[in-house]
């Protein structure tokens, strides 16, 4: 059994693409518009995808506080963090730091809808 994707409502499709695709580096895998007009965009890789649901007519109220955070594996926390700051200018929750107990380097930033995104680099 695998986790296939996690779906998140978003308020602006273009700012989400800038954050997740252009700055973070996730690949936009595929997309479709449902019969109700909601645009569905899938990003990610072989271990799972993020599905972004965008309703051009407004959609539901987004409450990012119902999601603690989204963790994304990166090759370099520092480089990804800097690229995000340059291209997407997100609010920073925690600058890059090394967590020796779990042999990871992490940072926390906020996406355009207020979802907290953890950048996780495995150290060897």
ABEGO torsion letter per residue (X at the ends): XBBABBBBBBABAAAAAAAAAAAAGBBBABBBBBAAGBBBBBBEBAAEBBBBBBBAAGEBBBBAAABABBBBBBABAAAAAAAAAAAAGBBBABBBBBBAAAGBBBBBBBBAAGBBBBBBBBBX
